[in-house]
Amino acid sequence: MTLLIKGATLLTPGQADLHGKKRDILIEGGKLIRIGSRLNPSGKVKTISLPNLHVSPGWFDSSVSFGEPGYEERETIENGLRVAALSGFTGIVLNSNSKPVPDTSGDIVFLKDQGRNALTELFPLGSLSMGSKGEDLAELLDMQGAGAIGFSDYKAPIENPNLLKLALLYTQSFKGLVYSHPLDNQVAKGGQVHEGTVAVRLGLKGVAPLAEHLRIARDLDILEYTGGSLHIPTISSAESVSRIAEAKKKGLDVTCSVAISHLLFTEKNLEDFDTNFKTQPPLRSEADRKTLIKGLKTGIIDFACSDHSPLDIEEKRLEFDRAAFGSLGLESAFGALNKLLGAEESTAILCRGRKRYGLQEVQLNEGETANLTLFNPEPEFVLESESLESTSKNSMFQGATLKGKVYGVIRGAKSNL
């Protein structure tokens, strides 16, 4: 099919010649054939002309959980990828928290096969250790050969420092990316929320920021000793930003991310004991929130992610201290980030990340395969539970006023427009 996108404002990070310009885009056979003004191709063409249409390279999310295999009641891969496409993402990194966890090449092949025909491309993480138990390294080289783009025990911290040392040494031979969840379980033991005045007032056990940056300090010391590539997902404290900044100044190969929720919400949102706000790491102080935003703007924090974590209602409709950690994030990601930072900065952030995983960065060049997100950055809306396309409905953004409408995505010859 031939597509003609008419009169779109292009937001193209890294392509100054197109950025902010209004252009038509002709797509044929899944390729960008021509980008120019007032294109009028002959033949049968499907024209896409939408109010205040903006187009950017396809967005990328570095932290998404579904459920399959093992927790299909939360979200299947098929529906999860459909939701990702509706949310504007053409690529997502799938976390390694299924049951069983993906710790063999066969598991990775299964995940890739499940997403093979989807509009949004699925890039799975393999477990760092067998069964994510933190004892023995999993089949890292074989999993990377099967399509794993990194290795993570998800939100299970690496308690054994020697395991992390071995992982960083071993993966250098094939340029593997090692994850380490930043949490010291001994310091955080039993914690439910940020350790602060709100926790005291609510009578809940707190998780001190120390539990995060203490583990980060250890991991960075190991990285400096071994070399290798380390990613620290979803940091939440000001001190963590500072320590990672110092490591980058030393030239260490370390990246980090932040959950979009932690850029908008703080511990104060827990006052009503709404379990949708119970996350790992916990929502922290206003000072932490402001530092995270600054870190993201300056590039110390490499990318923002949805940290999408669908959970069945039985896992959330419980007393606060018994409820599971996690919130949906895909469907609110753009609206939340856009309301906070505006369209240009939000788009640039949502386009980040692919390079870290060894993936080709997306650009709008004639002859390239189409990989586009189409949206209107202006309309405001209140996110309602009824509008959520995810199977689970555990979103802390329900009732929040967000900004921007995603029209859809185009990847190759596939589109949901």
C-alpha positions as CSV (number, residue, x, y, z in Angstrom):
1,M,0.0,0.0,0.0
2,T,1.1,3.5,-0.7
3,L,0.6,6.1,2.1
4,L,0.8,9.8,1.8
5,I,1.1,11.8,5.1
6,K,-0.1,15.3,4.4
7,G,1.0,18.5,6.1
8,A,2.8,17.0,9.1
9,T,5.1,19.0,11.4
10,L,8.2,17.0,11.8
11,L,10.0,16.6,15.2
12,T,13.3,15.0,14.3
13,P,15.9,14.9,17.1
14,G,19.3,15.0,15.5
15,Q,18.0,16.1,12.1
16,A,18.1,19.9,12.1
17,D,17.3,20.1,8.4
18,L,13.8,18.6,9.0
19,H,13.1,19.6,12.6
20,G,10.1,21.8,13.0
21,K,9.3,21.8,9.3
22,K,5.9,21.0,7.8
23,R,6.2,18.3,5.1
24,D,4.4,15.6,3.2
25,I,5.8,12.0,3.5
26,L,5.3,9.4,0.8
27,I,5.6,5.8,1.9
28,E,5.6,2.9,-0.5
29,G,6.4,-0.7,0.2
30,G,7.2,0.2,3.8
31,K,9.9,2.7,2.7
32,L,10.1,6.5,3.0
33,I,10.1,7.3,-0.8
34,R,10.0,11.1,-0.6
35,I,9.8,13.9,2.0
36,G,8.8,17.3,0.6
37,S,6.2,20.0,0.3
38,R,2.9,19.5,-1.5
39,L,3.5,16.0,-2.8
40,N,0.9,14.7,-5.3
41,P,1.7,11.2,-6.3
42,S,-0.2,9.4,-9.0
43,G,-2.0,6.1,-8.6
44,K,-3.9,4.6,-5.7
45,V,-2.8,6.3,-2.5
46,K,-4.2,6.3,1.0
47,T,-3.9,9.8,2.4
48,I,-3.4,10.6,6.1
49,S,-4.4,14.1,7.0
50,L,-5.2,14.8,10.7
51,P,-5.7,17.8,12.9
52,N,-2.4,19.4,14.0
53,L,-0.5,16.3,12.8
54,H,3.0,15.9,14.1
55,V,5.4,13.1,13.1
56,S,8.6,11.9,14.8
57,P,10.8,8.8,14.6
58,G,9.1,5.9,16.3
59,W,9.2,6.0,20.1
60,F,11.1,3.4,22.1
61,D,10.4,2.2,25.7
62,S,13.1,0.5,27.7
63,S,11.0,-1.0,30.4
64,V,7.8,-2.9,29.7
65,S,6.3,-5.9,31.4
66,F,3.4,-8.0,30.2
67,G,2.6,-11.4,31.7
68,E,2.9,-14.1,29.2
69,P,4.1,-16.8,29.8
70,G,2.7,-17.6,33.2
71,Y,0.7,-14.4,34.0
72,E,-1.6,-14.1,31.0
73,E,-4.4,-12.7,33.1
74,R,-2.3,-9.6,33.6
75,E,-1.5,-9.1,29.9
76,T,-0.8,-11.2,26.9
77,I,2.1,-10.3,24.6
78,E,-0.3,-9.9,21.7
79,N,-2.5,-7.4,23.5
80,G,0.4,-5.7,25.2
81,L,2.1,-5.0,21.9
82,R,-1.2,-3.7,20.5
83,V,-1.4,-1.3,23.5
84,A,2.2,-0.2,22.9
85,A,1.4,0.7,19.3
86,L,-1.7,2.6,20.3
87,S,0.5,4.5,22.8
88,G,2.9,5.5,20.0
89,F,5.8,3.0,20.6
90,T,7.3,1.2,17.7
91,G,9.8,-0.7,19.9
92,I,9.8,-1.9,23.5
93,V,12.2,-3.8,25.7
94,L,10.4,-6.7,27.4
95,N,11.3,-7.3,31.0
96,S,12.4,-10.7,32.2
97,N,9.6,-11.3,34.8
98,S,7.5,-14.0,33.3
99,K,6.9,-17.5,34.7
100,P,9.2,-19.2,34.0
101,V,11.7,-16.5,33.5
102,P,13.5,-16.5,30.2
103,D,16.9,-18.0,31.0
104,T,17.6,-20.1,27.9
105,S,17.8,-19.4,24.2
106,G,14.6,-21.4,23.7
107,D,12.7,-18.9,26.0
108,I,14.0,-16.0,24.0
109,V,12.9,-17.6,20.7
110,F,9.4,-18.1,22.2
111,L,9.1,-14.4,23.1
112,K,10.4,-13.3,19.8
113,D,8.0,-15.6,18.0
114,Q,5.0,-14.3,20.0
115,G,5.7,-10.8,18.9
116,R,6.8,-11.5,15.3
117,N,3.7,-10.2,13.5
118,A,3.0,-7.3,15.8
119,L,3.2,-3.6,14.8
120,T,5.4,-2.8,17.7
121,E,8.8,-4.6,17.7
122,L,9.6,-6.7,20.8
123,F,13.1,-6.8,22.1
124,P,13.4,-9.3,25.0
125,L,15.7,-9.2,28.0
126,G,17.1,-12.5,29.2
127,S,17.5,-13.4,32.8
128,L,21.0,-12.6,34.2
129,S,21.0,-15.7,36.5
130,M,19.3,-19.1,36.2
131,G,15.8,-18.7,37.4
132,S,16.6,-15.1,38.4
133,K,17.8,-16.6,41.7
134,G,21.1,-14.7,41.8
135,E,23.2,-17.9,42.1
136,D,24.6,-19.0,38.7
137,L,24.8,-17.0,35.4
138,A,22.2,-18.0,32.8
139,E,23.0,-18.9,29.2
140,L,23.9,-15.3,28.3
141,L,25.8,-15.9,25.1
142,D,23.2,-18.3,23.7
143,M,20.4,-16.0,24.6
144,Q,22.0,-13.0,22.9
145,G,22.4,-15.2,19.8
146,A,18.7,-15.9,20.0
147,G,17.8,-12.2,20.2
148,A,18.1,-11.1,23.8
149,I,19.4,-7.5,24.0
150,G,20.4,-7.5,27.6
151,F,20.4,-9.5,30.8
152,S,18.3,-8.7,33.9
153,D,16.9,-10.3,36.9
154,Y,14.2,-7.6,36.7
155,K,13.6,-6.1,40.1
156,A,15.5,-8.8,42.0
157,P,18.7,-7.2,43.2
158,I,22.1,-8.9,42.6
159,E,23.0,-9.8,46.2
160,N,26.2,-11.5,45.3
161,P,28.8,-9.0,44.1
162,N,30.9,-11.7,42.6
163,L,28.0,-12.7,40.3
164,L,27.9,-9.1,38.9
165,K,31.7,-9.1,38.5
166,L,31.6,-12.4,36.5
167,A,28.7,-11.1,34.4
168,L,30.5,-7.9,33.5
169,L,33.7,-9.7,32.6
170,Y,32.0,-12.5,30.6
171,T,29.7,-10.3,28.6
172,Q,32.6,-8.1,27.3
173,S,33.5,-10.8,24.8
174,F,30.2,-10.4,23.0
175,K,29.3,-6.8,24.0
176,G,26.4,-7.8,26.2
177,L,24.5,-5.4,28.4
178,V,24.2,-6.2,32.1
179,Y,21.4,-4.8,34.3
180,S,21.5,-4.3,38.0
181,H,18.4,-3.3,39.9
182,P,19.5,-0.6,42.4
183,L,18.2,-1.9,45.8
184,D,20.0,-3.1,48.9
185,N,17.5,-5.6,50.4
186,Q,19.0,-5.5,53.8
187,V,18.5,-1.7,54.1
188,A,15.1,-1.8,52.4
189,K,13.7,-4.9,54.1
190,G,10.0,-4.8,54.5
191,G,9.8,-1.2,53.1
192,Q,6.6,-0.1,51.3
193,V,7.1,3.6,50.5
194,H,9.7,6.3,50.6
195,E,11.2,6.8,54.1
196,G,10.0,10.2,55.0
197,T,7.2,12.2,56.8
198,V,4.4,10.6,54.7
199,A,5.5,7.1,55.7
200,V,5.5,8.1,59.4
201,R,2.1,9.7,59.1
202,L,0.6,6.7,57.3
203,G,2.3,4.2,59.6
204,L,4.1,2.4,56.8
205,K,7.7,1.1,56.8
206,G,9.9,3.2,54.6
207,V,12.6,2.5,52.0
208,A,15.4,5.0,52.5
209,P,17.2,6.4,49.4
210,L,20.3,4.9,51.0
211,A,19.0,1.5,49.9
212,E,19.3,2.6,46.3
213,H,22.5,4.6,46.1
214,L,24.4,2.2,48.4
215,R,23.8,-0.5,45.8
216,I,24.7,1.8,43.0
217,A,28.0,2.8,44.6
218,R,28.9,-0.9,44.9
219,D,27.9,-1.7,41.4
220,L,29.9,1.2,40.0
221,D,33.0,0.2,41.9
222,I,32.7,-3.3,40.4
223,L,32.2,-1.8,36.9
224,E,35.3,0.3,37.4
225,Y,37.3,-2.8,38.3
226,T,35.9,-5.1,35.5
227,G,35.0,-2.9,32.6
228,G,31.9,-4.0,30.6
229,S,28.5,-2.3,30.0
230,L,26.1,-1.7,32.9
231,H,22.6,-0.4,32.9
232,I,20.9,0.8,36.1
233,P,17.1,0.9,35.6
234,T,14.5,3.2,37.1
235,I,16.6,5.2,39.6
236,S,14.6,7.4,42.0
237,S,16.8,9.5,44.2
238,A,18.9,12.7,43.9
239,E,22.0,11.0,45.3
240,S,21.8,8.3,42.7
241,V,21.9,10.9,40.0
242,S,25.0,12.4,41.6
243,R,26.8,9.1,41.8
244,I,26.0,8.1,38.2
245,A,27.2,11.6,37.1
246,E,30.5,11.0,38.8
247,A,30.9,7.6,37.2
248,K,30.2,9.0,33.7
249,K,32.9,11.6,34.3
250,K,35.3,8.8,34.9
251,G,34.4,7.3,31.5
252,L,32.6,4.2,32.8
253,D,30.2,2.6,30.4
254,V,27.1,3.1,32.5
255,T,23.6,4.2,31.6
256,C,20.4,4.6,33.7
257,S,16.7,5.3,33.3
258,V,13.9,6.8,35.2
259,A,10.2,5.9,35.3
260,I,8.0,8.7,33.9
261,S,5.8,8.3,37.0
262,H,8.7,9.5,39.2
263,L,8.9,12.7,37.2
264,L,5.3,13.7,38.0
265,F,4.4,12.1,41.4
266,T,5.8,12.1,44.9
267,E,5.3,10.4,48.2
268,K,2.4,12.8,48.8
269,N,0.3,11.0,46.3
270,L,0.2,8.0,48.8
271,E,-1.9,9.9,51.3
272,D,-5.1,8.1,50.3
273,F,-3.5,4.6,50.4
274,D,-4.2,4.2,46.7
275,T,-2.2,1.0,45.9
276,N,-1.8,2.1,42.2
277,F,0.8,4.5,43.5
278,K,2.8,1.6,45.2
279,T,5.8,1.1,43.0
280,Q,9.4,-0.3,43.2
281,P,11.3,2.0,43.6
282,P,8.9,4.1,45.7
283,L,7.7,7.6,44.8
284,R,10.1,9.8,46.6
285,S,10.3,13.5,47.7
286,E,9.7,16.6,45.8
287,A,13.4,17.4,45.9
288,D,14.2,14.0,44.4
289,R,11.6,14.5,41.7
290,K,13.1,17.9,40.6
291,T,16.6,16.4,40.5
292,L,15.4,13.5,38.4
293,I,13.9,16.0,35.9
294,K,17.1,17.9,35.8
295,G,19.1,14.7,35.4
296,L,17.0,13.7,32.4
297,K,17.3,17.1,30.8
298,T,21.1,17.2,31.1
299,G,21.6,13.6,29.9
300,I,22.9,12.1,33.2
301,I,19.7,10.0,33.1
302,D,19.9,8.5,29.6
303,F,16.2,7.8,29.0
304,A,12.7,7.8,30.5
305,C,10.6,4.7,30.4
306,S,7.0,3.8,31.2
307,D,8.0,1.0,33.6
308,H,4.7,-0.5,32.5
309,S,3.7,-3.3,34.9
310,P,0.1,-4.7,34.5
311,L,-1.2,-6.4,37.6
312,D,-4.5,-8.3,38.1
313,I,-7.0,-6.6,40.4
314,E,-6.6,-9.3,43.0
315,E,-2.9,-8.2,43.4
316,K,-3.8,-4.5,43.9
317,R,-7.2,-4.5,45.8
318,L,-5.6,-5.4,49.1
319,E,-4.3,-3.7,52.2
320,F,-1.5,-1.4,51.2
321,D,1.3,-3.4,52.8
322,R,0.1,-6.6,51.0
323,A,-0.5,-5.2,47.6
324,A,1.9,-5.8,44.8
325,F,4.3,-3.1,43.5
326,G,3.7,-1.7,40.0
327,S,1.6,0.6,37.7
328,L,0.6,0.7,34.1
329,G,2.6,3.3,32.1
330,L,2.4,2.8,28.4
331,E,-0.9,4.6,27.7
332,S,0.0,7.6,29.9
333,A,3.7,7.9,28.9
334,F,3.4,10.5,26.2
335,G,0.5,12.5,27.8
336,A,2.4,12.7,31.1
337,L,5.8,13.6,29.7
338,N,4.3,16.1,27.2
339,K,2.4,17.9,29.9
340,L,5.5,18.1,32.0
341,L,8.2,19.0,29.4
342,G,6.4,19.9,26.1
343,A,6.3,18.2,22.7
344,E,9.8,18.8,21.5
345,E,11.6,17.7,24.6
346,S,9.2,14.8,25.2
347,T,9.7,13.5,21.6
348,A,13.5,13.7,21.9
349,I,13.3,11.7,25.1
350,L,10.9,9.1,23.7
351,C,13.2,8.6,20.7
352,R,16.2,7.8,22.9
353,G,17.5,4.3,23.9
354,R,17.9,2.2,20.8
355,K,21.7,2.8,20.5
356,R,22.3,1.5,24.0
357,Y,20.9,-1.9,23.0
358,G,22.9,-2.1,19.8
359,L,19.8,-1.2,17.7
360,Q,19.8,1.2,14.7
361,E,18.6,4.7,15.6
362,V,15.5,5.8,13.7
363,Q,15.8,8.7,11.3
364,L,13.5,10.2,8.6
365,N,15.6,9.7,5.5
366,E,14.4,8.9,2.0
367,G,15.1,5.2,1.3
368,E,14.9,4.2,5.0
369,T,12.2,1.8,6.3
370,A,9.3,3.7,7.7
371,N,9.3,3.9,11.5
372,L,7.1,6.7,12.6
373,T,4.9,8.0,15.4
374,L,2.0,10.3,14.5
375,F,0.4,12.5,17.2
376,N,-1.2,15.8,18.1
377,P,0.6,17.4,21.1
378,E,-2.1,19.9,22.1
379,P,-5.4,18.3,23.3
380,E,-5.7,17.8,27.1
381,F,-7.7,14.9,28.5
382,V,-8.4,13.1,31.8
383,L,-7.3,9.5,31.7
384,E,-10.2,7.3,32.7
385,S,-10.2,3.6,33.6
386,E,-12.7,2.9,30.9
387,S,-10.4,4.2,28.2
388,L,-7.5,1.9,29.1
389,E,-6.9,-0.8,26.5
390,S,-4.6,-2.8,28.8
391,T,-6.1,-5.9,30.3
392,S,-5.2,-4.8,33.8
393,K,-6.3,-1.4,35.0
394,N,-3.8,-0.6,37.7
395,S,-2.7,2.9,36.5
396,M,-1.7,5.6,38.9
397,F,-2.5,8.1,36.1
398,Q,-6.3,7.4,36.3
399,G,-7.9,10.8,36.9
400,A,-4.8,12.8,36.0
401,T,-5.0,15.5,33.3
402,L,-2.6,14.6,30.5
403,K,-1.7,16.3,27.3
404,G,-1.4,15.0,23.7
405,K,-3.2,12.5,21.5
406,V,-1.4,9.7,19.8
407,Y,-2.9,9.0,16.4
408,G,-0.9,5.8,15.7
409,V,2.3,4.4,14.3
410,I,3.8,3.2,11.0
411,R,6.5,0.5,11.0
412,G,7.5,-0.8,7.6
413,A,4.3,-1.8,5.7
414,K,2.3,-2.0,8.9
415,S,0.2,0.7,10.5
416,N,-2.7,1.1,12.9
417,L,-3.9,4.3,11.3
